[in-house]
Amino acid sequence: MDLPTCPKCEECTVKNGFVKGQQRWKCKGCNFQFTRIEPKGKPLWMKLLANLLYISGNSLNSIAKNFNVSTPSVLDWVRDFARANYEKPAPGSAIVVELDEMWHFIGSKKRSVGSGKLLLAMAADLSTGRLEIVMLKPLTSSSNV
């Protein structure tokens, strides 16, 4: 039988009695006592699969139900994955345009001014989050039915 190694210092251990029916172990090097041999938490494959499902469009709640874990746990896995694999964009690299300014830039001054025109924001590329804003052509009085 292979004896477990100490989780703190990786030294050899010896048996040191029982606690609540579980074998207790004691480290020869640092005198740390422990009963848990398996690592704490869910396996890495489960966390990576949860991230893949989230990126594919599944909700946090559905992933949590499928893996029988809590929704905040799945959220923590997604946030940890994002922190480890993606860089935060530098401040000032994004351009913010208010829709009112866009109306004055796109629309003609000869027509009626102000807001109230229908603008549609459509996802152009989901991987980068790029949006395209489209303004519908107004109906003329002769084309009304």
N, C-alpha and C positions, 0 to 999 in steps of 0.2 A: 504494500500500500504506500502510495506517495504521500508524504506529509506536505501540507500547504506551506507556502512561504508567507512571511509577515507582510501585510499590506503597506506598512510604513517603511520598513528598511530592507525588505526582501531577504532577511536572514532565515535560518532554520527555526522550526517551531517544535514544541513538544505538547503532548496532551496534558490538559490541566483541568480535568473534571467535566461535569455536565451542568448546563443551565437550561431549565425549562425543556429538558429532553434533548437538547442539542449539545454536541461535543464542543467543549471550550478548548482553545489553543493559546499557548503562551510563547512569545518570541524569546529565544535565548539571548539575543543581542540587546534589545531595548526594553524587555519585560512587558511589551504590549500584549494585552489579552483580547481575543476576539472569537466570535462564533461564526460570523458570516464568511463563507469561502467564495461564493459567487459574487461577481461585481454587482454593485447597486445600480438600479435603473433599467431601462429597456435597452435591447441590443442595438448596435449601430445600424444594421440593415433595416430595422423597423423605422428608425428616425429618417434615414435617407429615402425610404419608400414613401413615408408621409410627406416629405418635402416634394418629391416628384409628383405625388397626387395633388398637392396644393398648387404647384406650378401649372399643372394640367387643368386647373379650374375647379377642383372639388372644394367644398366648404370645410372649414375647420371642424364644424360639428359632425359632418358625415365621416371625416377621417377619424375623429376621436371615437365614434361609435363602432367603426370597423375594427379598430385596434384595441377597443375596450380600455381606453384611457380617458382622462379628462381633456376638455377643450383647451384650458390654459397650458396643459403639457404640450399639446401639439403646437400651440402658438409659440411656446418657448423653443421648441425644436426648429421652427421656421425662422425665428429671430436669430438663434445661434448660428444656423446655417448661413443666413444673410450676412451677419457680422464677419463670419470666417471667410466668405467667398466673394463678397462684393465690396468695392470701395465706395465711400460716400462721395458724391460729386462736390467739386470745389464751389464755394459760394460765388455767385455772380455768373455761373455758366448757363443758367436758365433765363429765358426771356419771358417776362410776364406782360401780357397785353390785355387791357380791359376791353370788354366787348363794346362798350360805348365808343372808345377810341377806334376800334376796328370798324364800326359802322361809319364813322366819319371818314375813315381812310378809304373804305371800299365803296361806300354809297356815293351817289352823285348829289352835289349841292343843289342841283336844279329841281330835284324831287323834294318831297316833304322831308323835313329833318326830324331828328329825335329817335327815340328807341321804339320798340314795338315790332321791328322786323324779325322774321323767323330765321334763326341761325341754327344749323345742325352741326354738332361735333361728332365726327365719325372716327373710329380707331383705324388709322392707316397701317400701323405696324404694332402688333401687340407685344412683340419682344422688346421693343425700345420704348413703348408708351407714347409714340408719336400720334398726334391727333390732326385731323384736317377739319377746318371749319368751313361750312358751305352756307351761302346765303341763297335762298330760293328766289327765283325770278318772280317779280310781282305780276299779278294778272292784270291785263289791260281791260278797259271797259268793253271793248268789242268782243273779247273772248268769253265774257260772262254768259252763262246759259240761263 
